[in-house]
Amino acid sequence: MGEKILGREEILKAIAEALKPLDYVYGMWQCGSSAFKRVDQWSDIDIVVDADDDKVRAVFPIIDKALEALAPIEISYECPQPMSEGAYQKVYKLEGISRFMVIEVCVVKHSGSEKFLQREIHGEVLVHFDKENLTEIKPIDEEKFYAQLNTRLENVEKLFNIYQFLIEKEINRDNRIEALAFYNNFTLSPLVEVLRMKYNPYRYNFKSRYVYYDLPKKVVKKLEELYFITGIEDLSLKHKEAIRWFNSTVAELREAKRS
């Protein structure tokens, strides 16, 4: 049999209708591609639910039941630890529908500060219901944010400058897998982070996620060339190029800070 015709809106409607009547649930909104108007046939569903602190995990069985009324749950996984402070996640894959239509539900504590609502970071979330005007939040405190960003820049630069020897060491030993792993972790990852600080600072800690949307096309093209390696000699050359790019980007960030 082919895939069932079960769309995003039907899934979202079922979850919202199940949660809205509960007196311990205060709001539900969509993040991810929906908040940036980038939904396509490969998009999953990212939902945030706000609930009383002692009822956070009680939300998941309600969602289970709502989804099971639409289609059998093929796989689900409830994260055993908070994905961030006061935020718990469960992921669902429904049977017989598009394998891309994974449903990620994050339930946040009502008293918690992190609700994934900052427009500068998470876009314009799509609100399904909001009983206490939770989604009406103030803009980011730029002075506080950039103080934190500058501290992070200092730490990233120090770690980068310390650990480049790992790549060189494994290249010299011809340990290609280790050299490539260290290159990805200790060279490319911090390079992407400082490039984000330059071009999209509010999302500096998103790693390689959304680089095709958050960074200029010419920057992404250059990054692609550094990520795709043809051999050990190519790795050695691109490692040196990545170091130069990292250092020049840090210098530009520091110059911008002074001006």
Secondary structure, DSSP 4 states (H G I P E B T S, - for coil): -------HHHHHHHHHHHHTT-TTEEEEEE-GGGGGT---TT--EEEEEEE-GGGTTTHHHHHHHHHHTTS-EEEEEE-SS-SBTTEEEEEEEETTS-TT--EEEEEEETT-S--S--HHHH-S-EEEEESS-TT--PPP-HHHHHHHHHHHHHHHHHHHHHHHHHHHHHHHTT-HHHHHHHIIIIIIHHHHHHHHHHH-GGGTTSTTTTHHHHS-HHHHHHHHHHH---SHHHHHHHHHHHHHHHHHHHHHHHHHHH-
